[in-house]
C-alpha cells in the first residue's frame, strides 16, 4: 500500500491529476493514507519525531457549548512537542504551496514523503499548486451557433409545428426543451398536442413535460389546466427520468388544485417513495397527508405525518403539518450535545484531522477547510459526536456551507444530537447593523434567515450571476437603492443596509406579504406578478409549491424554515413577518415566547 501511495506523488508534482479532479484524487490518497495508519505512529516514533496522543483524553466526549465557548480543538490537548512539530509542518506546507519555501527544505520533505508517505499528515496534500482546491470553471467565450446546430433546431421547430411525432421521437431532449421554451405561445403546438394526447405509445418525456410547462403559461384558463394535466400524465407514465419525475410533481399538484385528490395519490406515493431523488419527497408527503385528510383516510394521514417528522424534521412542510410536535421539540430541546475530538471507530482519520487543526491554529482557514472537505468524504462509520466536532471546525474555518452539509444528515439520522447548542451551530446568529433593520420596521430574525439562505453569512460571496455579499445584491439593484461602488457590496454593514431597503420596498409592493416579497427578492417582482395571475390559489402553500422555478420554491421554503428555528432559538421580534412594516421593538430573548401560529404568520391560514 505504501508503494501504491508513493506512486501518486509524482502526479502531484506534475499536476496532470487536475484533469480528473483534485478532490477525487486526494480523497483516494486519504484512503491510502488510512491504510498506512498502523505504521504512522510507529515510524514517527522510530525516527525520533513526536507522536500524537494515544490516550483516551481526546476520545472522551465533551459538551459542545464548552468546546465552542473556549475555542477548543483537539490539538490544544496534544503534547506540547507534538503540537509545535505539527505547527512547524503546517507552516512549511503553506510555504511550499506559496512557492516560498527554501528549496533545500522543500526537496528534503518531498523526498521523505516519496519514500515514506506516512511521514506526517501533510504528505498526502503536497502539491506545487498555489491555488489548492477545486479548479475554477474556465470562462467560456460566447460563440455564434454553428450552422449544423441552427439547422437541427429549425428541424425540431418544424416538427413541433406540424405535429411530426416520428421526427420528434429522434430529437435530443435539450433541443426539445429549448425550442418549446422559445415559442411565443402554446397555439403553435396544437397539432403536436392533438396527436400526443391520443397516442398510446410513449414519446420522449422531455417533449411532454416541456409542452406541459408551456401550457401552464396560459393558466388559469381551464382548458390549459386540462392540457397541462394530460401532457404531464403522458410524461409520467413513460419513464422515471428527471422530466418524468418533474411531470409527476406538477401533475399531482394541479390535480390537488382541481380537487382530484384520488388521482393525485398514486403520483404522490411514487414521489414520497424517493423516485429518482429526494427533491420532492417532503412536499409529496405533505400533500399526500392533505389528500388523505380530504378523502377521510385517517390512517394514511397519520402515516404521512409521522414519516415527515421522522425523515424530514427540518422541512418547512413538516413544521406546517406537525406544528405541535415540532414546536414541542423546539421548546424542550436538551441544552447540549456531546462532541468527540478524535474517532475511535476510524482512528486513521485522526492524524489528518490534526493537520486541519494545525492549519486553523496558524491562521490558514481556507487550507484547513480543504482538508476538512476531504475528511468529510470519509466520515461514514464515524461516531456522531466526532461528526459534530468536524462541523464545529468548519464553523471555526468560517465555512457554513460545509458545516450545514455535515449537520443536515447528522440531525436526520441521529435526532438525539439535536440540542440547543447544536442548533445554534446550525442556525448561527450573526451580529448585523440592526439599527437600519429596525428603522425599516423589519424583523431582524427574518433578515438573518434570508442572509443564511443567500450567502451562509459569507461576506465575500459572489454568485455566477454577479450578486454580491451577505444579502447577494446585484449591482444594478444596488444602484437603484443608493449610489455605491460595486466593491462596497462586500462591506457587511452597507450590504445589509441596501439589501434591507430593497426587501422593505418589496414588502410595500406586496402589502406586507412576506412570502411574495421573498419570492420577488429571488426571482424578481415581474415573475411574481405573472405567477399571481397564473395561480389564483387561496391555499398559500399550494401556490408556493406550484411556483415553476425550483430555486424560488426552495428559497422561500428554506427562509420560512430558518425563521421558525431562529425564532425558537432566539425569541420572536415584535414585528412579525406578514405585518405592515413599522418600527420594531427590541427582540425578546426567551426561546419559548412565540407559539407556532405567531411564528408562522409568514403564511396565510391554510
N, C-alpha and C positions, 0 to 999 in steps of 0.2 A: 504493500500500500504506500509506503514511503517513497518507493521508486516511482510509482504512478503519480504521486503528488509532485515529486521533483520534476517530472517530465513536463508539467504545466508551466513551470516558472519561465522558461524561455519565451513562451507565448505571451506572458505578462509583459515582458520587456519589449517585445516587437509589436504588440497591440493588434495582431490580426483578429484576436478574440472579440474586438468591438463589433465585428460583423454579425456575431451570433448573440450579442447582448452581454454586457458586462455583468449584470446581476446574476444571470443564469450561470455563467462560468464560475464566478466567485462562490455562488451557492454550492456548486459541485465541489469546489475546493473546501468549503466549510465542512461538507460531509466527509471529505477525505481527511481533513484535519481531525474530525471527530474520531475517525478510526484509529488515529495515532495517539489518542488521549492517554492511553495507559503508559505510553513511553514519554509523554510530555513532561511530567514531573520528574520522573527518574533521570532523564537525560539532562535536565537542567541541574538536578542535584549533583550528578556525576561531573558536570562541568564547573561546579562551584558557584553557579548563579542562584540567587534567592528563589524560593518556591512559594506558590500561593498557599494559603492556609488549608489544612486538611481536616481541621476540627469541625465541630458542629455549630460554632457560633454564627457562621454565615448561612447555614440552612435552618437555623431556628427562626420561627415566624415572629414578626413584629407588627405592631399596629401601623396601618398606612398613614394615619394622621400624624403620628410621631415622626415617621420617616420624612414626610413632606415638610413638616414644621422645622425639623432640624437639618433639612437639606442633606440627608444621609445617603451614602451609597456604600456598596459592599467594599469598595476599595479602601474606604476610611477604616474598615475593621481588619484589613490585612496587616501583616507585619510590616514595620516601617521600612526595612531593607527592600522587601519585595515591592512595596508601594513606590519607593524612589526609583528603583530599577525600571519599573513599568512606565513611570512618567518619562524617564530618560529615553526609553524606546519609542514612546509616543512622539516625543519632540523630534527624534531622529526620523521617524516615519514621515512626519509633516515636512521636514526639511527635504527629504528625498522627493516627496511629491511636488514640492515647490521648486525643485532643482536648485536648492541652496545648500545641500549637504556637502561637507568635504568629500571629495572623490574617494579618498582612502577609506573613510568610514562607510561610505555607501557600498563600495565594492566588497569590503570585508563582510558586511551584513548580507549582501546578495549571495556571496559565496557560501556563507554559513547556511542561509535559507535553502540554497540549492542542494547542499549536502545533507542538511538536517532540517526539513521543513517544520519539525516540532520544536524548533529552537525557541520561539516565543510567538505569541498570538498574532503579531503584525506580519509575520512572514507571508501568510496567505493573502494579504491585502496589498503587497508591494507591487507597484506599477510605476512606470515613468510618466504616467499621465498626470498632468496638472489638474485637469478638471475631472476629478474622480467621481463616478456615478453614472446614472443613465445618460445616454447621449441625447443631445438636443436634436429635435427633428430638423432636418435640413429645410431651408426656406425654398419653397417651390416657386419658380417663375410662372407667371401667367402666360400660357401659350394659346394661340388660336386653335380651335378644334381642327383636326385634320379632315381631309375630305371623306375618308372612309367612315369616320365616326359620324359626320354630318349626314352622310348617305344612309347609314344604319338607322339613325334616329328618325330620319324622314320616312324610312320604310315602316318603322313602328307606328308613326303617326298615321300614315296612310291606312295601315291595317286596322287601327283603332277606329278611324272614321268610317271605314267600310264594313266593319264587323267581321273581318277575316280572322276567325279564331285559329285556323290552322297556322297562319303566319305568326300570330301572337304566341302560339304554343312554343315556337322556336326562339322567341325574343329573350334577351337576358333580363333578369328581374330589375337590375339597376336602370336599364333603358326603359322598361315599362313604367317604373316609378317616376322617372324624370319627365318622360313625355306626357304622362297623365297630369302630373303636377303643373306642367306648363300650359295646359289647355285653358282657354278662357272660361269655359263653363261645362257643365255635365251634358248639355244638349248635344255636344259633339260625339258623345259616347252612346247615344241612344241605340244605334244599330248593334253595337257590341253588347250592350246590356240586354237587349231583346234576345239575342242568341244565348248569352251566358246564363240568363235567368231560367231558361228552359232546357239547358243542356244537362244530360245525366252523367256524362263523363267528367273527369277532372281537368282543369286547366291551371296554369301557374297561380299559386296562391298570391303572389305579388300583384298579379293582374286584378283579381277580385278585390283584394284588400285596398289597393290604390284607387280603384273605382269607387269603393265604398267610402273612402275618405273624401273623394271628390263630391259624392252625393251629399255628404254631411255639410258641405259648404253652403247648401241651399236649405238647410233646416231653419226654422221648424216646420216647413211645408210638409204636410202629412205624406204626400206621395213619395217624397225623397227620404223620409224616415223609413218607409217600406222598402224602397230601393236599397238603401244602405243595409238594412237587415237582411235582405235577400243576398246581396253581394258578400257581406261578411259571413253569412251562412255557407255560401259556396266555398269560401276560403277555409272556413273552419273544418269542413268535412273532408277537405282534400289534402291534409298534411298536418305536420306538427312542427314545421319550421317557424321562424320568427314572424313572418307575415300572418301565418295561420293562428299563432298564439295571440298576436295583437288583434286579429279579427275576432277571436273568441271573447276577448276582453270587451271590445267595443260593442259587439253583438249583445252580450249579456246585459250591459248597462242600458243600451237602447231598449231592450226588452223590459227591464225593470221600469224604465221611464214610461213605457206604454202598457203597464200593468199586465205583463206577460211573464210573471214570475215562474210559473210551471215550466215554461220553455227555457227560461234562463238558468234554472237549477243545474241541468247537466253540464253546461259550459262552465258555470261557477265551480262545480265539483272538480272538473278537469283542471282548472286553473289553481284551485286550492290544493290539489294534489301535487303541485310543483311542476306542471307540464313544461318542459324545456328549461325553465328558470324560475326564480322566486320573485320576479319583479312585481307580479300581480297577486301574490298569494294572500297577503293580509287584506287587500281590498276584496278579493274573491270571497274570503271567509266572512268579511263584514256584510257583504251583500247577500251571501248565502243565508246568514242569520236573519237579515232583513226579510228575504223572501220566505224563509221558513216560518217566520212570525206571521206574515201575511197569509200563508197557507195553513195556519194553525197547527204547525208541526213543532210542538214544544220541545220534543226530544232533539230534533235537528238543530233548533235554535241554541239549545244548551250546549250541544257538542261543538258547534261552530264557535261559540263564545269561549268555551274552555280551551279550544285549540288556539284561538287567537291569543289568549292570555299566556298560554304555555310556550308557544313558538315565537310570538312577536310581542313581547311585553312592552317594547318601547315604540310600537307603531301608533300613529295617531288613531287609526281605526280601532285598535284595541282600547285605547283610552276612551273613545266615544262609546264603544259597545259595552265596555266593562268599567264604567266610570267609578262605581262604588269600590270594586276590587282594586283598581289601580290607585285610586285616591287613598284607600286604606293602606296599600303598600307604601305610598309616598309619606303618609303621616306616621307610620310605625316602623320606619327604617331603623335598622341597627346602626349605632353610631360609627362603627369602624369595620374594616376588613383586614385580614392578615396578609402580610407580604413576606416573601422568602427571597433573600438576596442571592442565593445560589440554588441550583437544581440538584436534588438527589437522584431524580429519575434520569436526567440527561447531563451527567457531570462533564461530559465532553464539551458542553457549551459554556462552561464557567470561565475557562481561560479566555475565550473570545469576548465574553461579556466584560471581563476586566479590561480589555482593550478599549471598549466603548466608554467605560467609566474613566479610564485614564485620559482619553481624548476630551471628555467633558471637564475633567479636572484641570487640564491645561488650557481651557478656553477654546476648544475646537468642536463646537456643537454640530456643525454641518457634517464633518467627517464622522463624528460619533453616531449621528443619525443613520449614516450609510451602513455602519457596522450593525446597528440595531435592526435595520431593514433585513439584513442577511440572517441574523439570528431569528427574526420573526418568521422566516420561511421554514424554520425547523422546530417551532415551539410545540408542534403536535406531540402529545405524550408527556409534556412537562406539567408540573403542578400548577393549578390555577393561581396559587399565591405567587409563584415565580412569574407567570404571565402578567399579573398585576404589577409586579415590580418593574418589568420591562416597560409597561405603559407609563409608569412614573418616570422612568428615564427618558422616554420620548418627551414627556412634559418638560423635563429639565432642559432638553435639547430644543425646546420651543417648536416641536413638530406635533401639532394637534391632530393632523391627519393620520399620522402613524399611530398615535395614541387611540384615536377613535376606532381605527381599523382593528386594533387588538381588543379593545374593550367590548365592542359590539358582540362578537361571538362568545366572549367570556361571560357576559351577562346573560346571554341566551342559554348557554349550556350549563352555567353554574350560578343559579339565581341566589345562592347563599352569599355570593360575593357582592351583591347589590346592597350597598350601605350608603349612609350619608357621605362618608369620606370618599368612596369610590365614585359616587355620582357627582360630587364636586370636582373630581378629576375629569369626569366625562362632560360635565357642563360647567366649565370654568367661568368665574365671574371676573372679567377684566375691568379695571378702572378706566372709565372713559369720562370725557368732559360732560358731566351730567347737567351743567347749568344751561347749555344750549338745548339739550333734550327736554328739560323741564320747561324752559321758556316757550317751547313749541307745543307744550301740552302732550308730549309723547311719554309713553311708559318706558322707563329705562330698561326693564327686563325684556320688553318686546324688541327694542333696538339691539340688545345683546343677543337675543335669539336670532335676529336677522344677520348680525355680524358672524355668529358661529356658523351659519349656513353659507354665507357669502365667501368668507375668507379663512375660516377657522382661526381667526384672530392673528393672521399673518399680515403685518403692516406692509410688507413688500409684495404681496400677492398681485399677480397680473394675469388676467385671462387671455385666451387666444384672441378674443375679440378686442382686447385692449382695455378692459375695465381694470381699475387700479385700487389698491389699498384695502383697508378694513371693510368698507361697505361696497367695494367693487364698483366704483363710479366711472362711467365713460367720460372722457374729456369733453365731448360735446354737451353732455348733460351738465357737467360742472360749469361750463361757460354760461349756461342759461341761468344758473343759480347765483354765481358771483365770479368776478374776474380773478382767475388764479392760474398760474403756470401748471403744466401737466405734472412736473416733478413734485409740486406741492401736495398732490393727491396721496403721496406716500407719508405725509405728515399725519399722525393719528388724529390730532385734535381738529385739523382743518378738514380731513376726510369725513369724520363723524359729523361735523357741523354741516357740510354740504350735503351729505347723504341724508341727514335728518331733515333738513329743509326740503329736500326733494321728496322724501317719503311723506312729510307733512302735507305737501301740495297734492300728492296723490290721494291722501285721506280726505282732503277737502273736495277733490274732484268726485270722489265716490261717497260723499256724505258720511264720512267716518266708518265706512265699511272696510274693515281691516283685511279680510281675505282678498277683496278685489284690489285694494291698494297694493298688497303683497304680490299678487299676480301681475299687476301692471309694472311694479318695480322690476320684475324678472323679464316679462315678455313685451312690455310697452303698453301704454293705455289704448292705443288703436286696436291692438289684438283683443284686449279685454272687452272693449266696446263691441267688437264683432261677435265674440263668444256670448255676450249677454243677449244679443239678438238671436243668435243661433240656438241657444239652450235656455229658453224661458222656464226654468225649473224652480219650483218652490223649495224643494229639498236641496239645501246648500251643499251637502256632502256629495250628492249625485252630480250637481253642477260641477263641483271641483274635480271629481273623478272623471268626468267626461271631457275635461279640457284636452284638446288634441295634442298639446305639447307635453310630452312626458316630463321634460325638465321642469316645467311650470307646475305640473301636478305634484311632483316630488318636492319642489321648493316650498310651496305653500304648506303642504302637509308636514314637512320637516320643521319649519319655523313654528307652526302651531304646537307640534310635539315639544320642541325646545322650550316654548313659552310655558307650557304646562309644568315641566320639570324645573325650570328656573323659578317659577312662582312657588312651587312646592319647597324648593331648597332655600330660597332667599326672601320669600314673602311677596305678597301682591302689592303692586303700586296702586295708588288711589285712582289713577286714570286707567280704566280697563280698556283693552283693545275693543274697538267697535263703537266706543263713545265718541262724541264730537270732541276734537281737541280743545282742551282748556288747561290752565296752569295746574301742574301736578303737585300733590303733597309729597312729603318725604316718604320713602319706601318703608313699609312695615317689615320688620325683621323676623317675625315669627313664621316658622315654616308651615304651621297648621292653620293659619288665619283664614285662608281662602278656600271654601268648598269648591267642588269641581264645576258647579254651574257658573260661579263667578269667574273661575279660571277660563272657562270656555264661552265667555260672552263673545269671543272671537268668532264663534259660529252662531248662526241663527238656530232657533229651536227646530229640531228635526221633526 
